[in-house]
Amino acid sequence: MEYGKKVFVGIILSSLFIFLVVPSFAVKAQTSVSCDPDALKPASKGQRGANVKNLQACLIEAGYDIPAGPTGYYGPQTVSAVLEFYKDNDMQDGINLKGNRIGPKGIAALKDALSQVSEEPSEEPGEEPSTTTPSTGSQQQQPSVDQIVAAVIAALRAQGLLQQQPTSTGVTGTTGEEGILTVDTNPTPASGQQFREGETLTWLGVRFRAQDSDIRVKSFKVTWPSTNNVAPQRVVVKFEIVDEQGNVLKTIPASDFTQEISGNLDSYYYVTGLDYVVPKNTYKALYIKAYAVSTFPSGLPTSFNLQVSEVRGRDNAGIDRFPAGTASRTVTPQSTVATSARFDVSKSVSSPVENNVVGDYVTGRANNVRLLDVELLARNDRVRLMQLVVNISGSATASVVYLKDDAGNTIDSAAPSGGTATFTNVLGQNIWVERDQTKKLSIYADFTGVTTSEVTSTVSVASLQRQNSLGDTGSQSVSGVSGDLMHIFTEAPVFAKGSTFDVSITRDQNNSTTTANATLYVNVTARGSNIKISSTSVFTLAWERNNTTTVVTTSVAATEVKDQSGNTVAQDTNGYYNIPVNQTYTFVLQNQQIFTGAPRVRVKVNGITWRNSANSDITSGSSSSATETWVGRDLKTNWSN
């Protein structure tokens, strides 16, 4: 064998001598590879494979010189050919000016060039070849010495007599920094997380450290060990490779894992096509997120493991680095979580805020008063509501309490006993809430014995009973879910924000002083009877700051009052603004406060004093039990800047 190689080398060297001394002998690198334009795909410097080989064959067919022929390696010769092709086609798009990549536009242009080559007329059969030498670019070019040497080197490599030398990814003739890449398990996420059916889990963090050079992570192997005792697609729908900003770099269907046919029979997947930059002398991580199937098979092990190994990175010198480090994490499968099913109960943002409620003067009833909106969030399973218990308190007498859905339909009703109302007929309504979904319910009440004097009421959720998808039932107590206090009368004003309700601030140059100016439009609607509001300082404002719990209170009078048509309203001879029943007046309040420093501020209307028709002593101006002070409602501005 060795003798045959020597003979072959001798033939090659003799041929080289002939090429050098006979300049008219035409040399062309021979290859059996043909160009397939339809199979052309983008490629980059440093890549290998059939796609690169086809690209090289097509470039040669289009008239661009690659002396070594279609080797399947995107090296300097291919870079030069691509660069010339881009220049000839006037494709000056910056990235490709160096020939390091041919993208989709370049591929389209190459296909077009190949189609034009195939349409050029050929000599008729039997026609004598031309003996004259054309003076144009179609003339047969004599090979240069470099071309002859390249052809001989290609032939030697094809026979295994000369090894392919690694090529730098940088510009020929330059060198970059060599670096070191290390790999280990990122501290987060921690090991032992619970992996539940139908849920998503960030399973494994892979930490990379680049030393002495930037490192570009190109690929790695994800392994699903056979010790997991189940194929990955039985418990995982897909994996995602996610960067530190949460961007998904690659999605891997679990069914795409390949099982080894010998050895330990692990399943694996090679993640390729990455270009994840780890800056010099820093750490960066990639994360593997897993999406669980909706139902796990039976007989699962106590834990699953996931591993990353065989990392390949490239430093600034173009050298591939293969660190020995691995990363792995275990999780604990939870095949069912129905046994821990529950409702998270919370007060809805749509729940009514504290305000006056006006009943019927003749009957002394206030019916269908909405007291609280609650939200039931199903956790760990689909959950069914079976019973709900609420506590109702205050000086008002509630005759009936109602449970309604978010469309206002009554689900159940109950008469309070000892301040407690129990909705026991909920089961028949078959109220299921799917896992991680929310159901909103509302609590209403009818009140009796309402007069011109104030009575109050509030309601809170005490407990509930629920059922999971397996039919298991359970009870849970509820705390901290209460409605706002409602003030109930047969005659009273109702308050709301007007068209303007804000606070503006200015600060001095050194931010040592903040001047706050509030402009508040308060709409007051008379219900049940005419309502009187004094023209003196009956509006209490409470100023709050974000850097202290101290509240600054002040009383102000309206600077202007307008009726619902926008006309200015004057006070009567006794100093009152008289609001006719069922009409709305707008009271304009203005106030300025100066604070030290640069706090954010807001202001709310914390109290309004008013009188109803039961006050028969208005003329004398003496106090009366019919004079009420409204406190603690939700008339407040947003925080300033």
C-alpha positions, 0 to 999 in steps of 0.5 A: 500500500505504501508503495502505491502511494509513493507511485501516485505521489510520483505521478502527481509530481511529474504531472506538476512538472509537465504543467509548469513547462507546457503552458498551453496545457489547460488544467481544470479541477475535475469533479463528479459533483453537478450543480443543483440550483433548486437545492441551493441554500444560504451558507456561511464561512466555516460550514461544511456539508452537501449544501456547501458542495452544491453551492461551490459546484454552482459557483463554478458553473456560473464562471467563478473560480474555486481551484480546489473544486467542490470540497464541501468546505466554505473556506478562503477559495469559496469566500473569494468566489462569493465576493466576486459574485457579489461584486459582479452583481452589484450587491453592496449590502455590507455584510457580504462584501467580505464574501463570508456569507451568501444569503437569500438574496445572493442565492436568488441572484445565483439561480438567475445567473445559472438560468442565463448560463443554461440559455446560452447557445451551443455549437451545432452537432458536427460543427468543427470547433473554432481554431481562432482565439477569441479576443474576448473573455470567452477565451480559454484561460491558461492556468496559473501556477497557483491554480495548478498547485491548488489542483494537485493539492486537491487531488492529494487530499482526495487520496488521503495523502494530505490533510485539510488544514483548519481555516480561521474564521477571520480575515486571511492573514490575521489572528484574533484572541484565543479563548477558553470556554467553560460550562456548568449548571447555572444556580437557577433554576434550582434542582427538585422543582415540581413538574406538573401535568399541563404546566410549563417549567424552566427546567435547566440553566446552562452557564457559559464562561468566556475567558481571554476572548469572546466566545460564540456558542454554536451547538450542544447536546441535550440528553434525556437519560434512559434512567428517566424510564420513559420516552421524552415525548410521553411527558414533554410536548416540547423544549425551548432554548431561551436566552437571558432576556426570554427570547426563544432561540430554538424550539425542539419537539420532544418527539424529535429526540433520537434514542441511542441504539447501543450503550445506555440507550439515552435519548438525545438532540443536537442543538445546532445553528446557534450563535450565542455570544458570551463576552470576554471574561463574563458569564452568560446562561441559556435556559431550557424550558419544558412544556408538560403533556396534559396527562402523565403516564402511570408508573413514573420515577420519582424524578426526571433528569435533563443534561447538556454536554458536548458544547461547541464554542468558537473564540475570536481566533476562529478556534473551536472549543469543546469544554468538558463541562456538563450541566444537569438538573432533576425535577419531580413529576407530579402526575396529578395535583387534584388533591391540592385543588383549591380556590384563591378568593380575592376582592375584584377590582370592579367591587363597589366602593364606599358610597351613599345608598338611597332606598325608598322613602315610602317603604323604608326598603333598599333592595338589590344593593350590590355589596361585594364582587369576588373572584374565584381562581382555580388552582392545581385542577378544575374546581367546582364551587359547592357552598359559599358562606358570607358574614354581613355586619353593620347597623342596617337590617338585611332581610335577604342576601343574594349570590349572583353571577357576573351577568347579574343572574341569581345563583342562590339566595339566603336569609341571614341568621346571626349575621351569617348567610350560607348559600347551600344550593350552589351545587345544583348550578354546576359551577366549574372553574377550569384550572388557572381560570377565574370566575367572578361572583357578586353579593347583593342584599335587600335592607329593611327599616331604612330611614332618613338617618344613616345605617351601614352595612358591609359583607365579607366571605367566610368560607367555601366548599369545593370539589376537584376533578376526581370527585374529592370534596374539601372546605377552606376558610377565607379571610381578608375579602370584604366589601366597602362600607355602604351608608344607607338612607332614604334621602341622601346625596350620591358623590362621584368624580367630575370631569377634572380631578387631578393634582399638578406639581412644580419644584424649585431648581434644587428640588428642595420644595414642591408646590402642589395644586389640586383642582377637583370637580365633585358631582353631587346628585340628590336622591330621595329629596332635596339636598343642601350643602353649605357654602362654607368649608364643608369639604375635607381634603386629605393630602398624602405623600409617598415618602411619609405616612403623615397626612395633611388635612384641610377644609375648603369651600367650593370656589364655584358651583354649576348645575347640570346645564353648566350654569353657575349656581348661587347660594341662598340667603342662609348660605346653602346650595340647594340641589333639587331631587334627582339633579346633579350639581358640580362643586369646584374645589381648589387647594394648594399645599407646599411640601419640603423635598420632592415627594410624589403627592395625591389628594382625596376628598375625605369628608363632605357635610350635607343636610337632607329635608328632615332638617327643619332647622335650616333657617336658624343654622343650628345643628341637627341629627340630619346633618351627615358627614361623608368620610373615606370614599374613593374620591382621590387623584392619581399620584403626581410625578 
